[in-house]
Amino acid sequence: MTRSVFNSINIRARASAAMMAVLSVLGCASQRLEATPNFLRKLRNPSDGCSACHTISPRLNEFGYKFRAAGYRLPNQIGEREDKPFELGDYFAGGITANYTANKTETGPVSSHTNQFAFDNVHLWPFTGSMAGNYATKIELTFGPKGVFGFNAAYMRYTRGSNDKFLSARFGVLPKEGYGASDRGVGLSSPLFTGAANYNQSQYFSFQSSAGGEFGYYYKRTAIIGQITNGIVLFNENGTITAYGAQGGALIKPGGQVTSSSPDFQIIANQILTSNGGGIYLQLYHGHSGIPYVGSKTQFYKNEFDRAVLYGSYPVHKRLLLLGGYSAGRDHLETGETFGSGGWFASAEVPIIVEGSAPITAGYRHDFFDPAKTKLLNEAAAETAFISLFTHSGVRLAGEFQHRNTDRGVNPNQLFNQFQVRLEYYR
């Protein structure tokens, strides 16, 4: 026990030292570069830069949320022909990502440790932007060491209406479009409840980008959205079942599979409370996934599942944003019985203003997730501290430390400590 505590303290001390190193670099990283992302170029580089669309990058503010929903244009310009001459740089952007990760896993007396640098991904956004008054496209490709990972997004959007109320339709590979606590996080990890339920094996659930269609109605600060998609497809990769969003091409459900003709449905309601990140977001999801019978990698049964997720956020002070979320789920076992899962998170974020440099944001998040409520002693809890800088020039430098404790019943708990630093550059 003493040794475990000592090791935990030791890795936290190393993480703290590394975090101080990140802080020392932040001031240098804020120097202005010549490049700007494509939407800033399209808007003729507004003086407030990324702050025009973001509260704390990459999270959107109210203007940025409506700008995206209206098809990457001002809502009061829906239907208007664009007077700006076509420039390729307005519709094309790219980025690179590099990571340093150190982690340690302890299960009783057994421990393992990794420590490595990685040049992870190249991201491309070709043909992304507004066009012809009512249309817009977004394509996001990710390339990594194994080649093309797939589409994070690839859709056509049509919008019609006015500034206060408009309709929006998307068709293609659809990513999530959140606001406030449901938007992309400032930290480097996602809340635990976004993972899969697990009674005796993973239920392979995830909100991955999948092919389908969506219709939404936006009225002032309220949005109601309905979506139908292909859901996920499972592959047996060298004896390991892996889930991907069913996007088309190679990522399709094989004919005759138990879920090959079963689409997923989703309803989303979003209410903006404040222009700087305060909002309520409700997500109801009904889907289907093929789960292998216990002991088999080739025979599957149909898991009909449901998820309800509620997010909330509010800026209680100009230097403090509070965020939270709650999730509840239901899945089926191969016997036809059902079991529930659920979790929650609470987070606080504090912008740190440094004279002469880009803003820095520090934050803390507590997570809890129970992957199977009818099964005792399998819960996971995590404490996560993070810090991030995103300059107007498209440089993001972020660091995060997470300590996670997973209950394993009669077996020793599993302790996981991870420190990571990520450098991203977008042009």
C-alpha positions in Angstrom: 0.0 0.0 0.0 2.8 2.4 0.9 4.6 1.6 -2.3 1.5 2.3 -4.3 1.0 5.7 -2.6 4.6 6.6 -3.1 4.4 5.7 -6.9 1.3 7.8 -7.3 2.9 10.7 -5.5 6.0 10.3 -7.6 4.3 10.3 -11.0 2.2 13.4 -9.8 5.5 15.2 -8.9 6.9 14.4 -12.3 3.7 15.6 -13.9 3.8 18.8 -11.9 7.3 19.5 -13.0 6.4 18.9 -16.6 3.3 21.1 -16.3 5.6 23.9 -15.1 7.7 23.4 -18.2 4.6 23.7 -20.3 3.7 27.0 -18.5 7.2 28.3 -19.2 6.8 27.7 -22.9 3.3 29.3 -23.2 4.6 32.8 -23.3 6.9 32.0 -26.2 4.2 30.1 -28.1 1.9 33.2 -28.3 4.0 35.1 -30.9 2.0 36.0 -33.9 2.5 33.9 -37.0 1.4 34.8 -40.5 -1.2 32.0 -41.0 -4.8 32.1 -40.0 -7.6 29.4 -40.2 -9.8 29.4 -43.3 -12.9 30.9 -41.5 -10.9 33.9 -40.2 -9.6 34.4 -43.8 -13.2 34.2 -45.1 -14.2 36.9 -42.5 -11.3 39.1 -43.5 -9.4 38.5 -40.3 -11.5 40.2 -37.7 -9.5 42.1 -35.0 -10.6 39.8 -32.2 -9.3 36.8 -34.1 -10.4 33.4 -32.8 -12.4 35.1 -30.1 -14.9 36.1 -32.7 -16.2 32.5 -32.7 -14.8 31.0 -29.5 -15.0 31.5 -25.8 -12.1 29.3 -24.9 -10.8 27.6 -28.1 -11.9 25.1 -29.3 -15.2 25.7 -27.6 -17.7 28.0 -29.5 -19.5 31.1 -28.3 -23.0 32.0 -29.3 -21.8 33.7 -32.5 -19.7 30.8 -33.5 -22.4 28.3 -32.8 -24.9 30.2 -35.0 -22.3 30.9 -37.7 -21.7 27.1 -38.0 -25.4 26.3 -37.9 -26.2 28.8 -40.6 -23.7 27.2 -42.9 -20.5 29.1 -42.0 -22.1 32.5 -42.7 -23.8 35.2 -40.6 -27.5 34.1 -40.0 -28.8 37.4 -41.5 -26.9 36.6 -44.7 -28.7 33.3 -45.4 -29.8 33.2 -49.0 -27.6 36.2 -50.0 -25.0 35.8 -52.8 -21.5 36.3 -51.5 -19.7 39.4 -52.8 -16.2 38.2 -51.9 -14.3 36.7 -54.8 -13.5 33.0 -54.5 -10.2 32.3 -52.9 -9.0 28.7 -52.3 -7.6 29.6 -48.9 -11.1 30.5 -47.7 -12.2 26.9 -48.2 -9.1 24.9 -47.2 -7.2 24.4 -43.9 -4.9 21.9 -42.4 -3.3 21.0 -39.1 -0.7 18.8 -37.5 -0.6 17.2 -34.0 2.3 16.0 -31.8 1.9 14.4 -28.4 4.1 13.4 -25.4 2.4 10.8 -23.1 3.6 9.2 -19.9 1.3 6.8 -18.1 1.4 4.2 -15.4 -1.1 1.4 -14.6 -1.1 -0.4 -11.3 -3.3 -3.5 -10.6 -2.3 -4.8 -7.2 1.4 -5.5 -7.2 1.6 -5.5 -11.0 2.4 -2.3 -12.7 3.3 -1.1 -16.2 4.6 2.2 -17.5 5.0 3.9 -20.9 6.7 7.1 -21.9 6.8 8.2 -25.5 6.6 11.0 -28.1 4.4 10.7 -31.1 3.7 12.7 -34.2 0.1 11.6 -34.3 -2.0 13.1 -37.0 -2.4 15.4 -40.0 -5.8 17.0 -40.4 -7.2 18.4 -43.6 -10.3 20.5 -44.2 -10.7 20.7 -48.0 -13.8 22.3 -49.5 -15.1 23.6 -46.2 -17.2 26.7 -46.1 -20.4 28.5 -47.4 -21.5 28.8 -51.0 -24.3 29.9 -53.2 -26.3 31.7 -50.5 -27.9 28.6 -48.9 -25.4 25.8 -49.1 -22.2 24.8 -47.2 -19.9 21.9 -47.1 -17.5 20.5 -44.5 -14.9 17.8 -45.0 -12.5 16.8 -42.3 -9.9 14.0 -43.0 -7.5 12.6 -40.5 -4.2 10.9 -41.5 -2.0 9.0 -39.1 0.8 6.5 -39.0 -1.5 3.8 -40.5 -2.9 6.0 -43.3 -6.4 7.6 -43.5 -8.3 7.1 -40.3 -11.5 8.2 -42.0 -13.9 11.1 -42.1 -14.4 13.1 -39.0 -16.9 15.0 -41.1 -18.1 15.0 -44.7 -21.4 16.6 -45.3 -23.4 19.1 -47.4 -25.6 21.6 -45.5 -28.6 23.6 -46.7 -30.0 26.5 -44.7 -33.1 28.6 -45.3 -34.6 31.4 -43.2 -33.7 34.6 -41.5 -31.5 35.8 -38.6 -33.9 34.8 -35.8 -35.3 31.6 -37.3 -34.0 29.3 -39.9 -34.1 25.6 -41.0 -30.9 23.6 -41.4 -30.4 20.2 -43.1 -27.2 18.1 -43.2 -26.5 15.0 -45.2 -23.4 13.0 -45.2 -21.0 11.9 -42.4 -22.3 13.9 -39.4 -20.2 15.0 -36.4 -21.7 16.2 -33.2 -22.4 20.0 -33.0 -22.5 21.0 -29.3 -22.6 24.1 -27.3 -21.1 24.9 -23.8 -20.5 21.7 -21.8 -21.5 19.5 -24.8 -19.0 21.2 -27.2 -15.4 20.1 -27.7 -13.6 20.2 -24.4 -10.6 22.4 -23.5 -8.9 19.4 -21.9 -7.4 16.5 -23.8 -9.7 13.7 -22.6 -13.5 13.1 -22.7 -15.8 12.5 -19.8 -15.8 8.8 -18.7 -19.6 8.4 -19.4 -18.9 8.8 -23.1 -17.4 5.3 -23.0 -19.2 2.0 -23.5 -21.5 0.1 -21.1 -20.0 -3.1 -19.9 -21.7 -6.0 -18.0 -19.5 -8.9 -19.1 -18.0 -7.3 -22.2 -17.9 -3.9 -24.0 -21.3 -2.9 -25.6 -19.3 -1.0 -28.3 -21.4 2.2 -28.0 -20.1 5.6 -29.1 -21.2 8.9 -30.6 -18.9 8.4 -33.6 -19.4 10.3 -36.9 -21.7 8.2 -39.0 -23.4 8.7 -42.4 -27.0 9.9 -42.3 -29.3 12.9 -42.4 -30.4 15.6 -40.0 -33.0 18.3 -39.9 -32.9 21.2 -37.4 -35.0 24.3 -36.5 -33.2 27.2 -34.9 -35.3 29.9 -33.3 -33.4 32.7 -31.6 -31.4 30.8 -28.8 -33.3 27.5 -29.1 -32.5 24.6 -31.4 -34.4 21.3 -32.0 -32.6 18.7 -34.1 -33.6 15.3 -35.4 -31.1 12.8 -36.9 -31.1 9.4 -38.5 -27.7 7.6 -39.1 -26.2 4.2 -39.9 -24.8 4.0 -36.3 -21.6 1.9 -35.8 -20.1 -1.1 -37.6 -17.9 -3.7 -35.8 -14.7 -5.3 -37.2 -12.8 -8.3 -35.9 -9.2 -7.1 -36.2 -6.7 -9.8 -35.2 -9.1 -11.2 -32.6 -10.1 -7.8 -31.2 -13.5 -6.3 -31.9 -13.3 -2.6 -32.9 -16.2 -0.2 -33.5 -16.2 2.5 -36.2 -18.9 4.9 -37.4 -20.7 3.4 -40.4 -19.7 6.0 -43.0 -19.9 4.1 -46.3 -17.2 2.6 -48.4 -15.3 0.0 -46.4 -17.1 1.2 -43.2 -20.5 -0.4 -43.9 -22.5 -3.0 -42.1 -22.2 -6.3 -44.0 -25.3 -7.7 -45.5 -27.1 -10.1 -43.3 -25.6 -8.7 -40.1 -28.0 -8.5 -37.2 -28.0 -4.6 -37.4 -27.5 -4.2 -41.2 -31.0 -2.7 -41.7 -31.4 -1.0 -38.3 -30.7 2.8 -38.3 -30.0 4.9 -35.2 -32.2 7.8 -34.2 -31.3 10.9 -32.2 -33.1 14.0 -30.9 -31.2 17.0 -29.6 -32.5 20.1 -27.9 -30.2 23.0 -27.2 -30.9 26.2 -25.3 -28.3 29.0 -25.2 -28.4 30.9 -21.9 -25.4 33.2 -22.4 -23.3 34.3 -25.3 -20.1 33.1 -23.7 -20.8 29.4 -23.1 -23.8 29.1 -20.9 -26.3 26.6 -22.1 -28.4 23.4 -21.6 -28.1 20.5 -24.1 -30.3 17.4 -24.1 -29.4 14.4 -26.3 -31.7 11.3 -26.7 -30.3 8.4 -28.6 -31.9 5.1 -29.7 -29.6 2.8 -31.5 -28.6 -0.8 -32.5 -25.3 -2.6 -32.4 -24.2 -6.1 -33.1 -22.5 -7.6 -30.0 -20.6 -10.9 -30.1 -21.9 -13.7 -28.0 -19.7 -14.3 -25.0 -16.8 -16.5 -26.1 -17.3 -15.8 -29.8 -15.8 -13.4 -32.3 -18.0 -14.3 -35.3 -21.5 -14.8 -33.9 -23.4 -11.6 -32.9 -26.7 -10.7 -31.3 -28.6 -7.5 -31.6 -28.2 -4.9 -28.8 -31.0 -2.4 -28.9 -29.8 0.5 -26.7 -30.9 3.9 -25.4 -28.9 6.9 -24.1 -30.0 10.1 -22.5 -27.4 12.8 -21.9 -27.9 16.1 -20.2 -25.2 18.8 -20.3 -25.2 22.2 -18.6 -22.8 25.1 -18.3 -22.8 28.6 -17.0 -20.2 31.4 -16.6 -20.7 32.4 -13.0 -17.9 35.0 -13.3 -15.9 36.3 -16.2 -13.0 34.2 -14.9 -15.0 31.1 -14.0 -17.0 28.7 -16.2 -18.8 25.8 -14.5 -19.8 22.8 -16.5 -21.5 19.4 -15.9 -23.1 16.5 -17.5 -25.2 13.4 -16.6 -25.8 10.3 -18.7 -28.1 7.3 -18.3 -28.2 4.3 -20.6 -29.9 0.9 -21.2 -28.5 -2.1 -23.1 -29.5 -5.7 -23.8 -27.6 -8.8 -22.9 -27.6 -11.9 -25.2 -30.3 -13.4 -22.9 -32.6 -10.5 -23.7 -32.3 -9.1 -20.2 -31.5 -5.4 -19.9 -29.1 -3.5 -17.7 -28.4 0.2 -17.0 -25.4 2.3 -17.0 -24.7 5.9 -16.2 -22.3 8.6 -15.0 -21.7 12.3 -14.5 -19.0 14.9 -14.5 -18.4 18.3 -13.0 -15.8 20.7 -14.2 -14.5 24.3 -13.6 -12.4 26.3 -16.0 -10.5 29.6 -15.3 -9.1 31.8 -18.0 -5.7 33.3 -17.0 -4.9 36.5 -18.7 -1.1 37.2 -19.2 -0.1 40.7 -20.3 1.2 40.6 -23.9 0.3 37.0 -24.7 -2.7 34.8 -25.7 -5.1 33.7 -22.9 -4.4 30.6 -21.0 -7.1 28.4 -19.5 -6.7 26.1 -16.5 -9.4 23.6 -15.4 -10.3 20.6 -13.3 -12.9 17.9 -13.9 -14.2 15.1 -11.7 -15.7 12.0 -13.4 -17.8 9.1 -12.3 -19.1 6.2 -14.5 -20.9 3.0 -13.7 -20.8 0.8 -16.8 -23.4 -1.7 -15.4 -25.6 -0.7 -12.5 -26.9 -4.2 -11.8 -23.3 -5.4 -11.3 -21.6 -4.5 -8.1 -18.1 -3.0 -7.7 -17.2 -2.0 -11.3 -17.4 1.8 -11.1 -14.7 4.2 -12.3 -13.8 7.7 -11.0 -11.2 10.1 -12.3 -9.7 13.4 -11.3 -8.3 15.5 -14.3 -6.4 18.8 -14.3 -5.6 20.5 -17.5 -4.2 23.7 -19.0 -4.5 25.0 -22.5 -3.4 27.9 -24.7 -4.8 28.7 -28.2 -3.3 31.6 -30.0 -4.9 33.7 -32.8 -2.3 32.2 -35.1 -3.6 28.7 -34.8 -1.2 27.2 -32.3 -2.6 25.2 -29.4 -0.4 23.9 -26.6 -2.2 21.9 -23.9 -1.2 19.7 -20.9 -3.3 17.3 -18.8 -2.9 15.0 -15.9 -5.5 12.3 -15.0 -5.7 9.9 -12.1 -8.3 7.2 -12.6 -9.4 4.5 -10.1 -11.5 1.5 -11.4 -13.2 -0.9 -9.0 -12.7 -4.5 -10.0 -14.8 -6.3 -7.4 -12.9 -9.0 -5.4 -9.8 -8.2 -7.5 -7.5 -5.3 -6.7 -8.5 -1.9 -8.0 -6.8 -0.6 -11.1 -5.1 2.7 -10.8 -4.2 4.7 -13.9 -2.1 7.8 -14.0 -1.5 9.7 -17.2 0.3 12.9 -18.1 0.2 14.2 -21.7 1.2 17.3 -23.6 -0.2 18.1 -27.0 1.0 20.6 -29.6 -1.3 21.5 -32.5 -0.9 23.9 -35.3 -3.6 24.9 -37.8 -3.2 26.9 -40.9 
